[in-house]
Amino acid sequence: MRERNQVSKLPLSARRQAATGLVLALAIVAAWACLHAYAMFVFELRWASLPLALAMALLQCWLSVGLFIVSHDAMHGSLVPRGGRVNDMIGGLLLFIYAGFSWRRMRDAHFAHHRVPGSPDDPDFSADHPSHFWPWYGQFLKRYFGWQSVVFVFTVVLTYWLAFGVPIEKIVLLYGMPAIASSMQLFYFGTFRPHRHGEDRFADRHNARSDNFGTAASLATCFHFGYHHEHHLAPNVPWWHLPAARRQASRDEQVTA
């Protein structure tokens, strides 16, 4: 009750941010849950339905990315400004649903990433492979997919398979593959592309760059997380407002040029 009162006393702009963020979060979570339930317990996987199954897997992958991005906003307090435990509860639940992740461990690691981005002390950065996707991704998996995530995934798979009789091939195609693909999508667009070393130099100490995608492509690739330099400049900006932050940054550059 106290957090609800705190939110209600926020300035109107902050209340709107909280309302918008929560509505979008609810839409993403509801879509993910409905599609997941349909895929596991209603949909019949046959050769004739394979194209639909692949489309569902792609959509589930994208929605899984959305779960993580919402939890990421909760880490920064941009989901519900000054929401306190509200952000902790929502972010922790979504990280657990995503892959059995620990909220505290992921949040602490992400804050460490923001303190020293692109440095050897950055837990998300590979100083040994700063330009190579697969070794860096392998290091990323080893760091974050620990025993807790393994136990969580195996528990879900065994429960669906043994307790509910869901065919294992359907679990693999419509649960396992979207989960793995979403981790690759998040890593590629949210970590590797923004922070990899290349011929171009980084603009500042954040060691981050932004994609030049349009709004629709940015949403499709990683819920605008590819506008990564803007995120590092203002971590309190929620994911859905990053395109506006990107446009403002472009206008500022034109004025100062």
N, C-alpha and C positions, 0 to 999 in steps of 0.2 A: 504494500500500500504506500510506503514511503516513497519508493521510486516513482510510482504513478503520480504522486503529488508533485515530486520534483520535476517530472516531465511536463506536467500541466502548467508549471510556473515558468517554463522556458520562454524566451522571446518567440514571437510568432514565426520567424524564419527557422528557428531550431525546431519548433513544434511541427512545422511543415516538413522539415527534413526527416524527423522521426516518423511522421505519418507516412510519407512517401516511401521511406526505406522499409518500414514494417509491411506496408501493403505489397510492395514488390517482393519482399522476402517471403511473405505468405503465398504469393502467386507461384514463386519458384518452388518452394517446398511442396505445395499442394500438387503442382504439376508433376514434380518428381515422384511423389508418393503414389499418385493415381496411376501414372504410367508404370511404375515398378510393380504395383499390385496387379494391374491388368496383365503385364507381361508374365508374371510368375504364376498367377492363379486362374486366369481366364483365357489368355491367348493360347492357341494350339499351334505349335511349331511343326510345319510340314514343308515339303519342297515347294508347294504352290504358294505358301505364305512367307517364304524366305525373304523376298524383296521387302515386304512390310516389316519383317523382323529386323532386317538391317537398318531400315529407316528408323525404327523404334530405338535401336541400339545407338544410332547417331544422336538422336534427340535426347536419350537418357544420358549420354556422355556430356552433352552441352549443359543439361540441367544439373548434372553432378558438379561441373565446373561452377555453376551458379551457387550451389550450396557452399562451396568453399569460399567464393568471393563474398558472400553475405557474412560468413563467419570472420573473414578477414576485415570487413568493415566493423564488425563487433569488436575485434581486437583493438582497433584504433578509436573506438567510441564514436564512430561516424554513423553507425546504424541508428542508435538512439543517443543523441548528444546529451552528455551528463546523465546517461541512463544507468551508470553504475552496474549493479548486479543484473539488470535486464540484459545488457550486452553480454555479460559473462554467461548467463543461462542460455541465451539463444545461440551464441557462438559455440559454447561447449557442446550443446546438443547437436548442432549441425556438423561439427567436426567428428563427433562420435558416429553419427549416421553415415558420414562420408567414408570413413575407413577406421573407425575405432580410435581415432587420434586423441591424445591427451591435450586438453585445452591449455593448461598451464605451460606444458613443454613447448607447444607450438607457438603460443603467444610470446614466451620469453625468447625463443629463437628468432621470431620475426622482429621483435624489438632490437635484438642484437644485429640483425641484418640492416636495420635502418640506422643504427649508430655508426657502423663501419661498412657501408655497402661496397662490394667489389674488392674487398681486402682479404688477406689471409685469415683474419679473425671473423669474417662474415660466414656464418654457418650455411648460408645458401650459395656461397661462391666456391668454385673449384680453382684454387691457385695453381694446381698441377695441370689442369686442362681448361684454361680460360676461353678457349676457342673451339672446343670439340664437344659436340652434343652428347654422344653416348657415354663416354667416361664420366662426364659431369653428371648426367642423369643417373648413372649407376651409383655414384657417390651420394647423390640426392636421395635415392631410394634407401640406401643403407642407413642414412642419417635419420630418416623420418618413419620408415615402415619397420618398426620394431616388433617385438614379440606381442605387444598389446594389439596391434593391427592384425597380425597373423592370426591370433586367437579369435579376434572379432570376425574376420572374414570366414575362417573355417567354421565357426559356430553358425553363422548365417547359412553357409552352403550346406552343412550337414543337417541343419534344422529343416531347410526347404526340401532337401533330398529325402531324408529318412522319415521325418515327421509328417510332411505334407505331400510327399510323393511327386515333387516337381522333377521332371526329367533333368538329368545332369547336363545334357547338351543345351537345354534352355537356360539353365542357371549360368553356364559359361558364356553363352552368346548374349544374353540380355541382362546379366548382372556383372559377371567377371570382366568381360571385354570392355563395356562402357566405363567401368571403374578404372581399369588400367589405362585406357585411352584418355580419360579425363586427367589423370595424373601427368601423362605426357603432354597434353594440351596446356595444362596449367604451367608446367615446367618450361615448355618451349616459348610460349607467348608471355609468361609472367616473370620468368627468371633468365632463361638463356638469351633470348633475343635482346632484352633490355640491358643486360649486364655483360654480355660476351665481349671479348676483346677483338677488335677488328682494325681496319685501316683508319677509320674515323675516330677522332678523339672525343672523350666525354666532355660535356660542357662545364662540369663543376665537380665538387667533391662527392656528389651522389653517385657518380659512376654509372649513370643510367641514361638511356635514350628512349625516345617514344617512337612508335610506329606512325607512319603517315597514312594509315587506313582511314577510310571514310567512317561515318558513324555506324552504318549497318554492318560493315565488315569488322569493325572494332567490337561491336556487340557479339557478333557470331564467333569471333576467334577466342575472346577471353573476357567478356563482359567489361570491355573498355580498359582492362588492366594493362593492355599494350600501350596506353598513354601513361607510361611508367615514370617518366621524368616528372610529369605533373603530379603524380602520386607522391613521389619522394619530396617534392617541394611543399606539398600540402597534404599530409597523410590524413587529415581530418575531413577531406573532401570525399563523399561517398562515391561508390562506383558509377552510379547513374548520372552523376554530375561531372564526371571527368571530361566528357566531350566539351562542355561549356568551359571548363578550366583550360582545356587544350586550345579552344578558339580564343580565349582571352590571352593566353600566352603568345599565340601567333600575332594577335593585334599589338601586344606590347613590344614584340620584337620588331614589327614594322615601324612603330613609332620611334624606337631608339635607333633604328638602322640609319 
